[in-house]
């Protein structure tokens, strides 16, 4: 259908079949043969589609972006739609004036490579891949693209992180005794004696107390539509403390660093793992632990419960 031609010192040119004036001549603006061959294939495809009456109209990318994000906002939960919009916004800000025909595999692979150079984690880049892939599939359905440019892209390998460990009861006691700020001591007490996530524990209000129970919808539980209201017996120590609005959510990171300086490892969420592990050591069933943590699936709760091998010595010695 076409051929490419190059003179010394000049970029490649693309020629269609036929003779002048029917033949099309166009500079490919590249001296790299591999790039030129890919451009030739793309342009040949466009001519074939045009001849079959299936040519895709050229539109500014802002049009399918706005249409897609509006539909997502109407059909997805607010936090999920906000995440999708944010990811696509980053792509649009980098390429504000491109058209739908500029969205090629080459462009997207270059975009994801730049995201890696910016220091984004493999997990974040993989999430970007999924969101942009879904957008491209939608554009195919709407007639803005003819094929999925994300189909054969190379995704980064996810790095397996070391599982979070629970603190021992001695470490919890050490942290509470050595906390040099009162609100840290109260905050860590709440985390250990309720099992709440940090974002929920730091913003408890009197409305969350129902008699001798803490009763609330955890943010993460609500977000993923797992369990409903979580009910936790109010520990006797917490009844004597001022546990309401202990800390600004923006200060959680500082509290985490202070905890790590005392114990040398772990973080605030490790206290939630400690809550689950120590409950079962004291005789709570897996069902009890699962209800108090607000989990829907048993396998999620199983990831929180860590076996204290030293405690099992008494059973081993009795064999």
Buried (B, 14 or more C-beta within 10 A) or exposed (E): EBEBEBEEEEEBBBBBEEEEEEEBEEEBEBEEEEBBEBBBEEBBEBBEEEEEEEEBEEBEBEEBBEBBBEEBBEEBEEEBBBBBBEBBEBBBEEEEEBBBBEBBBBBBBEBBEEBEEEEBEEEBBBBBBEBBBBBBBBBBEEEBBBEBBBEEBEEBEEEEEEEBEBBBBEBBEBBBEBBEEEBBBBBBBBBBBBBBBBEBBBBBEEEBBEEEEBBBBBEEBBEEEBBEEBEBEBBEBBEEBEBEEBBEEEBBEEBBEBBBEBBEEBBBBBBBBBBBBBBBBEEBEBEEBBBBBBBEEEEEBEEBBBEBEEEEEEEEEEE
